[in-house]
Amino acid sequence: MIDSSQPDLNRRTEFTARYFVESSAPVAKVADVIAGEQSSGTFLALPGETDELKERARARVTDVRALAPVMEASLASAYVARRETPQLFHRGEIEIAFPVDNVGPNLPTLLSTIAGNLFELGEVTGLRLLDLDMPPDYAAAFPGPRFGIAGTRDAAGVHGRPLIGTIIKPSIGLLPEQTAELVDQLCAADIDFIKDDELLADPSYARFEARLAAVMPVLRGHAERLGRMPMYAINISGSIDDMLRRHDAVLAAGGNCVMVCVNWVGFAGVAHLRQHSELPIHGHRNGWGAFTRCPQLGFDFRAYQKLWRLAGVDQLHVNGIRGKFWEPDASVIASARACLAPFASVQPVMPVFSSGQWAGQAPDLYASLNSVDLMHLAGGGIIGHPQGIAAGVASMREAWQASVEGIALQDYARTRPALRAALEHFQAL
């Protein structure tokens, strides 16, 4: 007799997802409910769910770890309210193994499996996808990053240090020729990386084609001087047809990067672009707070970045320490570490620090990561430097050099006016 709760593992390949769960039901019970709901089961026994089908297709619970319960639900559930008045709500971490054959190399189906209707279950009053793991052979079936960190460095011509960059500011409103003027100033300062703001894609007064035509001659001119072209991540977000057409226009013009707003383009859109792309893909995660800001709901970045790695982004935003957003510094650092960590033989992606950044964060970033495989983007920290853009770029580079060499910024700044001015100006803000 086959034990239907324990499929024959020799006959199928699995991937796993780990969750935080809160429920009016005991954690082990709700784990079984989730495993059934997200595979072959439903709310009642069906004659078609035979032992053979379960062995082949049903998910299984592989780990249950209880946490301290709470007296109040994190999320309302009409289902619970109709049936009971719980005295407490159970919490725990669970791991569920899903058959690879249920999903295949299909990102929408993978998301539907690990992050679909389990969020809707009535017994659930809190649920968060914490992590994801899969066999390398399965991960290899997804697009994955084409360039990753090494390819990004090659395209930018920058090795052995962080890529120092900035964002076109003001975010919205510049005409194409004004954008080109700012790009010229930034390139004259020997910047490594420039990106469009996520709000800018194809406005009526600065159409994508007009912006590309304005900035590319500037970039090519500075490339001749520098021996490398500063990487410009121009925002191509739009429909799939728009993105493919815009990617091709950037490639034909000699560009070296494209940017997409990943949450709104979607996994299938990014994966399709990745299969077509001959340029590094800069992943902007705007809207991420809606997925993660409630600690009892949504996604942990560990799982989130793995999904975008599978889709094929090469660079991914992680916020910035001591920045202007809500996220604690420890969370930002953990996100960057996740981007750099091994995952099923899928190459890592370059973490992108931005939001309220300037030279002063470099020592803590380096001490926390012990790596220079990152982008450090400063808008105001470069463009708003009191001595101008060139000094802003210089101050960032000097801060990183000091950090790598283990020299305090104040000491390093004694003979470096740009860094000294940054410390005096931005520390007071």
TASULGI-V500785 format. One record per helix or strand. SS is the DSSP state (~ for helix, > for strand). FROM is the first residue (numbers start at 1). TO is the last residue. If there is no record, write none. Layout:
SS|FROM|TO ; SS|FROM|TO
This chain:
~|9|11 ; >|14|23 ; ~|27|37 ; ~|51|57 ; >|60|70 ; ~|78|83 ; >|89|99 ; ~|100|102 ; ~|107|115 ; ~|117|120 ; >|124|133 ; ~|136|139 ; ~|148|156 ; >|163|167 ; ~|176|188 ; >|193|195 ; >|203|203 ; >|206|206 ; ~|208|226 ; >|231|235 ; ~|240|252 ; >|257|261 ; ~|262|265 ; ~|267|276 ; >|280|284 ; ~|288|292 ; >|297|299 ; ~|301|311 ; >|315|317 ; ~|329|340 ; >|350|353 ; ~|359|369 ; >|374|377 ; ~|380|383 ; ~|389|405 ; ~|409|415 ; ~|417|426
